[in-house]
Amino acid sequence: MRDEGGLSEEADWPGRDLVRDLAACLRFYSRLPVPRFLGEPDPYAVPDFRTVPRMLPVAGLLLALPSALTLLAARGLGPFLAASLAILVGILVTGALHEDGLADCADGLGGSSRQRALEIMRDSRIGSYGGLALAFSLLLRIGALATLLDRIGGAAAVALLLAAVLSRTFALAPMVLLRPARPDGAGASVGRPEKATVGVAAGLALALALLALLVLPVRGVSAMLVPALAGALAVTWLAKRRFGGQTGDVVGASQQAAEIAALLGLLAVV
């Protein structure tokens, strides 16, 4: 079968699978209109997380790029407004995907039992725990980003990009380390990342972290790496104790915790 340009949909070309996985990540993690690539049977189906997340670091970088550019463009408005607009743009790009997971996960932690906690997390309404978690997530990210902009200037945009890369990569921790909390939930339907997938994702994240050394100091990048991983692992540990496994909401909460920890870690050393 051939498309309008005369290329076979079955034709193979170098990097095709990587491009497909990147496109799948961008569609799943954002509201961006990503075009269909040759050979994709159903580009809007839930991606297979056994392989797709290997391109997650690159997707994280691309998804955070509009926020980083906004931060730089709005510097003249002052650090607080520039940081606020940057975070707002990021939320619009992702459709508040991770923020929604954080709110649901926080509400679930207030459940009286494991089963009740899982029921609460499926409820579309936001409770007091979820509302507070969202508020503190926004306050901490905006505050940290504004302070970084004031201290290190335009390098704060690179810090924002690296935080996005690290947080989305480390947010795979619950999927790798825990079984799904519900057999019929999103965490079970997408599959568990394979070892090779995790290895590629980790390698890409490390490569991008090394690239950030062109702008950020070594101690700064290190201060982002370790806290970001610790934040994701902390949420993973809480999920195991409270929910008995991972869900899509837990993954979203892990990303938020890792991003906040990365920004605060850098802030502590600059």
N, C-alpha and C positions, 0 to 999 in steps of 0.2 A: 504493500500500500504506500502511496506517495502523497505528500502534502502539496499545497499550492505551489511551493517553490521547487517541486520536483525531487525533494530529498526523501529517501525511504525512511519511514518511521522506525524501521527495525535496524537501520544502519548504525554501526558502532563507530565511535570517535573518541579520541583520548580525553579522559576526564568526564565522560558523559555521566557516569554514575555519581560522581562527586557533585556535578552541577545539579543533577536531579535531587540529591540529598539536600543541597543548599537551598534549592527552590522549595522543597518540602518544609524545611525548617522555617524559612521566611513566611510561608503561608500559615503554618501552624502557630507561630509565635507572634504574628502581627496581623494588621488589617491591610497590609500593602497588596496592591493588585499585581501579583506575580504571574507572568505569562506562562502558558503551557509549553513545555519542552517536548521535543520529538520522542515518541515512544512511551509517554506517560499515559497509562490506561485511564486513570481517574486522579487527576492532580489535586482534587479537593477531598479525597478520602483521608481518614486518619492515618498519619504516616507510621511506618514500621520502625519502632524505636530500637530494634535490634541493630540497625545499621545507620539510620538517618542522623542520629546525634553526632556522628563524627565530624560533621560540618557546623556544629552548633557554635564553636568559637568565632568562626567567620561570620555566621549569621548574627551573632550578638554584636559584633563590631559594626556591621552594616545597619542594624536596627538602632544602634546608639549614635550613629553618625549625624542624623538630623538634630539630636539633642546637643551634641558637641558643637555643631555649627551655630545653633541658636545661642548657646552659652557665649561663644565668641562674638557673635553679631550684636548681642544685647549688653555687652560689657559697659557701654556708656550709660546704661540705666542704673548702674550700681550692682554690686555683687548679689544682693538678696533677690532683686527682681530678675536678674539674668539667670540665677540658679533656679528660681521658681518657674520661669518660662521654659528652661531646658528640661526640667522634670515633667512639666505639662506636655511638652512635645513628645517626650518618651512615652508617656501614658497614652497619648492619642495614637501613636504609631502601633503600640502593642494592644490597644483596646483594653488596657488595665488588666491584662491576663494574670500577671503575677500578683498584682494587688488584690485581685479577687480571691486568689488562692490563699494569700496571707490572711485576709479577713475571715474566710471560711475555716481555716485551720485554727485561728485564734478562738473563734466561737466554739469550735469542737473541743478545744482544751477545757472549756468550762462545763462539758457534759458530765452527767453523774455516773455514767458507765461507758464502756467501750462502744456498745451498740448505740446508745443515745448520742454519743459524740459523733459517730458516723452519720446518724440521721440528721443531726444539726448541720453537719458540713454539706449535706445535700440540699438544705433549705436555702432558697434564693434570697431570703431576708438576711440582713446584717444585724447582729446583736451588739451588745455593749462592748464585749471583748474585741469583736471584729472592728468596730468603729474606732476604738482606742488604738488598735494595732495599725490601722490605716493612718490615723493622725500622727502617731509617732514615727511611722515609716516616712511620711512626707516631711515632717519636721526635721528628722535626723538627716535625710538625704539633702534637703534644701540647705539646711544649716551647714553641713559639712562641705557641700559644693561651694556655697557662698564664701566660706572661710578660706577654702583652697584657692578660689579665684582671687581673693584679697591677698593671699600670701605668695602664691606662685604664678599669678597671672594666667596667661593663655595655656600654660601647661596643665591647668585644671581640666581642660577639654580632653587631653590625652588620658588623664586620670579617670575621667568619666567613661571613656572608651574601654580602658583596661578593666575597670570595675564591671562593665557590662559583659566583657569576654569571660572574666573569671567567674562571675556569679552564675552565668548560665551554664558554664562547664561544670562547676562544682555542684550545681543543683541536680546533676545526674546522680549524686550520692545516694539519695533515698531509693532510686530505681535500681541501683546496682547492689546496694547492701540489704534492702528489705524486700520481702514478698508483698504482693498487693494486699491491702487491708480488706478489700471486697472482691470476690471472684467476678462480679459483674460490673466493676467500676472501670473508670478510664485508665487507672494504673495497671489493670490487668489486660485491657484490650490492646494497648500499644506495644506490649512486649518489653522484655528486659534487655538493655544494651549489652551486646557481646563484648568480650574482652578486647578484641581487635578494634571495635568501635570506640571504646573508652580510651584505648591507647592512642588512636589517631587524634581524638578530641583533646587529650592531655598534651600531645605533642604540638598541636596547632596553638593551643592556649599558651604553652611555654614559649613558642616561637614569637607570638604576638607580645608576650611579656618582655622578651628580650628586645624586641623592636622598640618597645616603650622606653627602654634605657637610653635611647637617643635624646629623650626629653626629660625623663624623670631620673633621679639618682637611684643607685643600686639599693640603698637602704629603703627608699621609698617604695620601689617595686616589691621588695621582700616584705615590707610592712603591709602591703596589700594582699599578697599571696597567702600568707599564713592565717591572718584573721578571716579572710574570705572562706578558706577551707574549713576553719573552725566553726564559722557561723552555719555553714551548710550541714556539717556533722552534728552540730548541736540540735538543729531541727530534726535531723534524722533520728537522733537518740530519743528526743521527745516523742516523735511519731511512733517509734517502736514501743515505748512504754505506755503511751496513752491510747493509740489506735491499733496496735498490734501489727502494723505494716505501713505501707505508703499508699498515698492517693495522689491524684493530680494536684489537689490543693496543697499537699505537703511539699511537692516539688516547687510550686509557686512560692510558698513560704520560705523554702530553702534559698531560692534565688534572691528574695528580698533581704533575708538575713545576711547572705554572703555579700551583696552589694553594699549594704550599710556598713558591714564590718570592714570591707576593703577601703571605703572612703575614710572611715574613722581611723583605720590603721595608718593610712598615709598622712592624715592630719596630725597624728601623734608624733611624727618624726620630721615634719617640715616647718 
